[in-house]
Amino acid sequence: MAEDWREQGQEEYLRGLTFAKRKYKRYSEQWEHDHCEFCWSKFCEESSKEATRGGCFTDGYATLDSYRWICETCFHDFREKYRLKLGSPKLETK
């Protein structure tokens, strides 16, 4: 299989993690947005100006603590290879 430009060593920290599909909510008040762990597409909150212009994803797959985000395309492309698990969308407390 040909190399995929989106793979940059993520297996070291993503393999076997559980993700849930949910609306994007920033991890910290200091953060404005996040990026997909693979393709680097931007995630932002639905109420942001950028989201109203269609400049970012407003939902995707997040680790249960909402620290890491993966867009839908990349989640489906890498789910099996990285053994990504699908869990409940209920947020864990930090």
DSSP file (Angstrom, degrees, kcal/mol; ACC not computed):
  #  RESIDUE AA STRUCTURE BP1 BP2  ACC     N-H-->O    O-->H-N    N-H-->O    O-->H-N    TCO  KAPPA ALPHA  PHI   PSI    X-CA   Y-CA   Z-CA
    1    1 A M              0   0    0      0, 0.0     3,-0.1     0, 0.0     0, 0.0   0.000 360.0 360.0 360.0 137.7    0.0    0.0    0.0
    2    2 A A        -     0   0    0      1,-0.1     2,-0.1     0, 0.0     0, 0.0  -0.282 360.0 -94.0 -66.6 152.3    1.3    3.5   -0.9
    3    3 A E        -     0   0    0      1,-0.1     2,-0.5     2,-0.0    -1,-0.1  -0.371  34.2-137.5 -65.2 146.7    2.2    5.9    1.9
    4    4 A D    >   -     0   0    0      1,-0.1     3,-2.2    -3,-0.1    -1,-0.1  -0.945   4.7-142.5-110.2 122.6   -0.5    8.2    3.0
    5    5 A W  T 3  S+     0   0    0     -2,-0.5    -1,-0.1     1,-0.3    -2,-0.0   0.719  97.8  66.7 -56.4 -21.9    0.7   11.8    3.6
    6    6 A R  T 3  S+     0   0    0      2,-0.0     2,-0.7    -3,-0.0    -1,-0.3   0.692  80.6  88.6 -75.9 -17.7   -1.7   12.0    6.6
    7    7 A E    <   +     0   0    0     -3,-2.2    31,-0.1     1,-0.1    -3,-0.0  -0.731  41.7 154.4 -87.7 117.2    0.3    9.5    8.6
    8    8 A Q  S    S-     0   0    0     -2,-0.7    -1,-0.1     0, 0.0    -3,-0.0  -0.213  79.5 -61.1-135.7  42.5    3.0   11.2   10.6
    9    9 A G  S >  S+     0   0    0      3,-0.0     3,-1.6     2,-0.0     4,-0.3   0.621  85.6 140.3  91.2  13.7    3.7    8.9   13.5
   10   10 A Q  T >>  +     0   0    0      1,-0.3     4,-2.6     2,-0.2     3,-1.6   0.733  56.9  78.4 -63.1 -21.6    0.2    9.0   15.1
   11   11 A E  H 3> S+     0   0    0      1,-0.3     4,-0.8     2,-0.2    -1,-0.3   0.797  83.6  66.1 -59.1 -25.4    0.4    5.3   15.9
   12   12 A E  H <4 S+     0   0    0     -3,-1.6    -1,-0.3     1,-0.2    -2,-0.2   0.803 121.1  14.1 -65.8 -29.0    2.5    6.2   18.8
   13   13 A Y  H <4 S+     0   0    0     -3,-1.6    -2,-0.2    -4,-0.3    -1,-0.2   0.517 127.9  47.9-127.0  -7.6   -0.3    8.0   20.6
   14   14 A L  H >< S+     0   0    0     -4,-2.6     3,-2.4     2,-0.1    -3,-0.2   0.705  71.6 119.3-105.6 -24.1   -3.6    7.1   18.9
   15   15 A R  T 3< S-     0   0    0     -4,-0.8    68,-0.2    -5,-0.5    69,-0.1  -0.182  90.3  -1.2 -53.5 123.9   -3.5    3.3   18.6
   16   16 A G  T 3  S+     0   0    0     66,-2.6    -1,-0.3     1,-0.2    67,-0.1   0.441  92.7 144.9  80.3   1.4   -6.4    1.7   20.5
   17   17 A L    <   -     0   0    0     -3,-2.4    68,-2.8    65,-0.3     2,-0.4  -0.337  48.9-120.3 -71.4 156.0   -7.9    5.0   21.8
   18   18 A T  E     -a   85   0A   0     66,-0.2    46,-0.9    68,-0.1     2,-0.3  -0.834  31.4-175.1 -98.9 133.7  -11.6    5.3   22.2
   19   19 A F  E     -aB  86  63A   0     66,-3.2    68,-3.6    -2,-0.4     2,-0.4  -0.864  10.1-158.0-123.3 157.6  -13.4    8.1   20.3
   20   20 A A  E     - B   0  62A   0     42,-2.4    42,-2.6    -2,-0.3     2,-0.4  -0.994  24.8-116.9-134.8 143.4  -17.0    9.3   20.2
   21   21 A K  E     + B   0  61A   0     66,-0.4     2,-0.3    -2,-0.4    40,-0.2  -0.670  55.9 138.9 -79.3 127.8  -18.8   11.3   17.5
   22   22 A R  E     - B   0  60A   0     38,-2.6    38,-2.1    -2,-0.4     2,-0.2  -0.983  56.3 -79.1-160.7 167.2  -19.8   14.7   18.9
   23   23 A K  E     - B   0  59A   0     -2,-0.3    36,-0.3    36,-0.2     2,-0.2  -0.487  60.4 -99.5 -68.9 142.7  -20.1   18.4   18.3
   24   24 A Y        +     0   0    0     34,-3.1    22,-0.4    20,-0.3     2,-0.4  -0.470  44.7 173.0 -69.1 133.2  -16.8   20.2   18.7
   25   25 A K        -     0   0    0     -2,-0.2     8,-0.1    41,-0.1    33,-0.0  -0.980  38.2-109.0-137.1 127.3  -16.3   22.0   22.0
   26   26 A R        -     0   0    0     -2,-0.4    41,-0.1     1,-0.1     3,-0.1  -0.218  17.2-135.1 -62.0 146.2  -12.9   23.5   22.6
   27   27 A Y  S    S+     0   0    0      1,-0.1     2,-0.3    39,-0.1    -1,-0.1   0.803  85.4  17.7 -71.1 -32.3  -10.8   21.7   25.2
   28   28 A S  S >  S-     0   0    0      1,-0.1     3,-1.5     3,-0.1    -1,-0.1  -0.975  73.0-120.5-142.0 150.6   -9.7   24.9   27.0
   29   29 A E  T 3  S+     0   0    0     -2,-0.3    -1,-0.1     1,-0.3    -3,-0.0   0.763 115.4  59.1 -61.7 -24.2  -10.9   28.5   27.1
   30   30 A Q  T 3  S+     0   0    0      2,-0.0     2,-0.4    -3,-0.0    -1,-0.3   0.634  91.9  83.8 -79.7 -14.0   -7.5   29.5   25.8
   31   31 A W    <   -     0   0    0     -3,-1.5     3,-0.1     1,-0.1    -5,-0.1  -0.746  52.9-173.3 -94.5 136.7   -7.9   27.4   22.6
   32   32 A E        -     0   0    0     -2,-0.4    13,-0.4     1,-0.3     2,-0.3   0.760  69.0 -17.3 -93.2 -31.4   -9.8   28.8   19.7
   33   33 A H        -     0   0    0     11,-0.1    -1,-0.3    -8,-0.1     2,-0.3  -0.933  56.6-133.2-160.0 176.6   -9.9   25.6   17.6
   34   34 A D  E     -E   43   0B   0      9,-1.8     9,-2.9    -2,-0.3     2,-0.3  -0.822  17.7-131.2-132.7 174.4   -8.4   22.2   17.1
   35   35 A H  E     -E   42   0B   0     -2,-0.3    34,-0.6     7,-0.2     7,-0.2  -0.948  30.0 -95.6-129.9 151.8   -7.1   20.2   14.1
   36   36 A C  B  >  -c   69   0A   0      5,-2.6     4,-1.0    -2,-0.3    34,-0.3  -0.423  33.0-129.0 -60.7 136.0   -7.7   16.7   12.8
   37   37 A E  T  4 S+     0   0    0     32,-2.3    -1,-0.1     2,-0.1    33,-0.1   0.670 101.7  28.4 -63.3 -17.1   -4.9   14.4   14.0
   38   38 A F  T  4 S+     0   0    0    -31,-0.1    -1,-0.1     3,-0.1    32,-0.1   0.826 132.0  22.3-110.0 -60.3   -4.4   13.2   10.4
   39   39 A C  T  4 S-     0   0    0      2,-0.1    -2,-0.1    32,-0.0    31,-0.0   0.528  91.2-127.0 -95.4  -5.6   -5.3   15.8    7.7
   40   40 A W     <  +     0   0    0     -4,-1.0    -3,-0.1     1,-0.2    30,-0.0   0.619  48.7 161.9  71.2  14.2   -5.0   18.9    9.9
   41   41 A S        -     0   0    0     -6,-0.1    -5,-2.6     1,-0.1     2,-0.2  -0.356  41.9-107.8 -61.3 148.6   -8.5   20.1    9.0
   42   42 A K  E     -E   35   0B   0     -7,-0.2    15,-3.1    13,-0.2     2,-0.4  -0.573  26.6-160.2 -87.7 141.9   -9.7   22.7   11.4
   43   43 A F  E     +Ef  34  57B   0     -9,-2.9    -9,-1.8    -2,-0.2     2,-0.3  -0.961  19.1 165.0-113.9 136.8  -12.5   22.2   14.1
   44   44 A C        -     0   0    0     13,-2.4   -20,-0.3    -2,-0.4   -11,-0.1  -0.972  41.8 -84.0-146.4 162.5  -14.3   25.1   15.6
   45   45 A E    >   -     0   0    0    -13,-0.4     3,-2.1    -2,-0.3     6,-0.4  -0.345  37.7-118.7 -69.3 147.2  -17.4   25.7   17.7
   46   46 A E  T 3  S+     0   0    0    -22,-0.4    -1,-0.1     1,-0.3   -21,-0.1   0.785 112.4  56.0 -55.5 -32.0  -20.7   26.1   15.8
   47   47 A S  T 3  S+     0   0    0      4,-0.1    -1,-0.3     5,-0.0    -2,-0.1   0.514  84.9 108.5 -82.3  -4.8  -21.2   29.6   17.1
   48   48 A S  S <> S-     0   0    0     -3,-2.1     4,-1.6     1,-0.1     5,-0.1  -0.338  77.6-122.3 -73.8 154.6  -17.8   30.9   15.8
   49   49 A K  H  > S+     0   0    0      1,-0.2     4,-1.1     2,-0.2     6,-0.2   0.881 113.1  55.8 -60.5 -39.2  -17.6   33.3   12.9
   50   50 A E  H  4>S+     0   0    0      1,-0.2     5,-2.8     2,-0.2     3,-0.4   0.886 104.8  52.3 -63.8 -38.4  -15.4   30.8   11.0
   51   51 A A  H >45S+     0   0    0     -6,-0.4     3,-1.5     1,-0.2    -1,-0.2   0.890 104.7  55.3 -65.8 -38.6  -18.1   28.1   11.3
   52   52 A T  H 3<5S+     0   0    0     -4,-1.6    -1,-0.2     1,-0.3    -2,-0.2   0.767 108.6  49.2 -66.8 -23.2  -20.8   30.3    9.9
   53   53 A R  T 3<5S-     0   0    0     -4,-1.1    -1,-0.3    -3,-0.4    -2,-0.2   0.440 118.4-114.1 -91.2  -1.0  -18.6   30.9    6.8
   54   54 A G  T < 5S+     0   0    0     -3,-1.5    -3,-0.2    -4,-0.2    -2,-0.1   0.741  74.6 134.8  76.8  23.0  -18.0   27.1    6.5
   55   55 A G      < +     0   0    0     -5,-2.8     2,-0.3    -6,-0.2   -13,-0.2   0.354  64.9  21.7 -88.9   6.4  -14.3   27.4    7.3
   56   56 A C  S    S-     0   0    0     -6,-0.3     2,-0.3    -5,-0.2   -13,-0.2  -0.990  82.3 -93.5-161.8 164.4  -14.1   24.5    9.7
   57   57 A F  B     -f   43   0B   0    -15,-3.1   -13,-2.4    -2,-0.3     3,-0.1  -0.656  23.4-166.9 -81.3 142.4  -15.7   21.3   10.9
   58   58 A T  S    S+     0   0    0     -2,-0.3   -34,-3.1   -15,-0.2     2,-0.3   0.399  72.8  29.3-109.8  -0.8  -18.2   21.6   13.8
   59   59 A D  E     +B   23   0A   0    -36,-0.3    13,-0.3   -14,-0.1     2,-0.3  -0.983  66.2 122.9-151.0 160.6  -18.4   17.9   14.6
   60   60 A G  E     -B   22   0A   0    -38,-2.1   -38,-2.6    -2,-0.3     2,-0.5  -0.915  62.2 -45.7 177.9-155.3  -16.2   14.9   14.3
   61   61 A Y  E     -BD  21  70A   0      9,-2.8     9,-2.7    -2,-0.3     2,-0.3  -0.919  53.9-178.2-109.4 125.3  -14.6   12.1   16.4
   62   62 A A  E     -BD  20  69A   0    -42,-2.6   -42,-2.4    -2,-0.5     7,-0.2  -0.894  33.0-106.0-122.0 149.5  -13.0   13.1   19.7
   63   63 A T  E >   -B   19   0A   0      5,-2.2     3,-2.6    -2,-0.3   -44,-0.2  -0.319  50.1 -98.9 -61.0 160.8  -11.2   11.2   22.4
   64   64 A L  T 3  S+     0   0    0    -46,-0.9    28,-1.9     1,-0.3    -1,-0.1   0.729 128.2  49.0 -63.0 -21.1  -13.5   10.8   25.5
   65   65 A D  T 3  S-     0   0    0     26,-0.1    -1,-0.3     3,-0.0    -2,-0.1   0.391 111.6-123.5 -93.6   3.1  -11.7   13.8   27.1
   66   66 A S  S <  S+     0   0    0     -3,-2.6    -2,-0.1     2,-0.2   -39,-0.1   0.698  77.9 120.6  63.8  23.1  -12.1   15.8   23.9
   67   67 A Y        +     0   0    0      1,-0.1     2,-0.4   -41,-0.1   -40,-0.1   0.870  68.9  41.7 -82.9 -38.4   -8.4   16.5   23.7
   68   68 A R  S    S-     0   0    0    -34,-0.1    -5,-2.2   -41,-0.0     2,-0.4  -0.906  70.2-164.6-115.4 140.3   -7.8   14.9   20.3
   69   69 A W  E     -cD  36  62A   0    -34,-0.6   -32,-2.3    -2,-0.4     2,-0.4  -0.941   7.3-172.6-126.2 143.9  -10.1   15.3   17.2
   70   70 A I  E     - D   0  61A   0     -9,-2.7    -9,-2.8    -2,-0.4   -34,-0.1  -1.000  25.9-123.0-133.8 133.2  -10.3   13.3   14.0
   71   71 A C     >  -     0   0    0     -2,-0.4     4,-2.6   -11,-0.2     5,-0.2  -0.272  32.0-106.3 -69.6 163.3  -12.5   14.3   11.0
   72   72 A E  H  > S+     0   0    0    -13,-0.3     4,-2.3     1,-0.2     5,-0.2   0.899 117.5  50.8 -60.3 -44.2  -15.1   11.9    9.7
   73   73 A T  H  > S+     0   0    0      1,-0.2     4,-2.3     2,-0.2    -1,-0.2   0.947 113.9  43.3 -60.3 -49.7  -13.1   11.0    6.6
   74   74 A C  H  > S+     0   0    0      2,-0.2     4,-2.4     1,-0.2     5,-0.2   0.874 110.5  56.2 -67.0 -36.8   -9.9   10.3    8.4
   75   75 A F  H  X S+     0   0    0     -4,-2.6     4,-1.6     1,-0.2    -1,-0.2   0.945 112.3  42.2 -59.7 -46.1  -11.6    8.4   11.2
   76   76 A H  H  < S+     0   0    0     -4,-2.3     4,-0.4     1,-0.2    -2,-0.2   0.878 114.7  51.4 -67.8 -37.0  -13.1    6.0    8.7
   77   77 A D  H  < S+     0   0    0     -4,-2.3     4,-0.3    -5,-0.2    -1,-0.2   0.843 124.7  25.3 -67.7 -33.5   -9.9    5.8    6.7
   78   78 A F  H  X S+     0   0    0     -4,-2.4     4,-2.5    -5,-0.1     6,-0.3   0.421  90.3 100.2-114.1  -0.4   -7.7    4.9    9.8
   79   79 A R  T  <>S+     0   0    0     -4,-1.6     5,-2.3    -5,-0.2     4,-0.4   0.923  91.4  37.6 -54.9 -50.0  -10.1    3.3   12.2
   80   80 A E  T >45S+     0   0    0     -4,-0.4     3,-1.1     3,-0.2    -1,-0.2   0.945 116.0  51.0 -69.7 -48.4   -9.2   -0.3   11.4
   81   81 A K  T 345S+     0   0    0     -4,-0.3    -2,-0.2     1,-0.3    -1,-0.2   0.875 120.3  35.1 -58.7 -40.1   -5.4    0.3   11.0
   82   82 A Y  T 3<5S-     0   0    0     -4,-2.5   -66,-2.6   -67,-0.1   -65,-0.3   0.354 106.6-124.4 -96.9   4.5   -5.1    2.2   14.3
   83   83 A R  T < 5 -     0   0    0     -3,-1.1     2,-0.3    -4,-0.4    -3,-0.2   0.886  41.2-176.0  52.8  43.6   -7.7    0.0   16.1
   84   84 A L      < -     0   0    0     -5,-2.3     2,-0.3    -6,-0.3   -66,-0.2  -0.536  13.0-143.4 -72.2 133.4   -9.7    3.1   17.0
   85   85 A K  E     -a   18   0A   0    -68,-2.8   -66,-3.2    -2,-0.3     2,-0.6  -0.694   3.1-134.8 -99.5 151.5  -12.6    2.3   19.2
   86   86 A L  E     +a   19   0A   0     -2,-0.3   -66,-0.2   -68,-0.2     2,-0.2  -0.928  33.6 170.6-108.4 120.0  -16.0    3.9   19.1
   87   87 A G        -     0   0    0    -68,-3.6   -66,-0.4    -2,-0.6   -68,-0.0  -0.441  40.3 -59.4-116.5-170.6  -17.5    4.8   22.5
   88   88 A S        -     0   0    0     -2,-0.2    -1,-0.2   -68,-0.1     0, 0.0  -0.437  39.9-130.0 -71.8 142.6  -20.4    6.8   24.0
   89   89 A P        +     0   0    0      0, 0.0    -1,-0.1     0, 0.0     2,-0.1   0.523  69.3 123.2 -72.9  -2.9  -20.6   10.5   23.1
   90   90 A K        -     0   0    0      1,-0.1     2,-0.2   -68,-0.0    -2,-0.1  -0.388  67.3-119.3 -60.5 130.4  -21.0   11.3   26.8
   91   91 A L        -     0   0    0     -2,-0.1     2,-0.3   -26,-0.1   -26,-0.1  -0.476  18.2-136.0 -73.6 139.6  -18.2   13.7   27.8
   92   92 A E        -     0   0    0    -28,-1.9     2,-0.2    -2,-0.2    -1,-0.0  -0.643  27.1-109.6 -85.7 152.8  -15.8   12.7   30.5
   93   93 A T              0   0    0     -2,-0.3    -1,-0.1     1,-0.1   -29,-0.0  -0.573 360.0 360.0 -81.2 148.5  -14.9   15.3   33.1
   94   94 A K              0   0    0     -2,-0.2    -1,-0.1   -29,-0.0   -29,-0.0   0.438 360.0 360.0 -84.1 360.0  -11.4   16.8   33.0
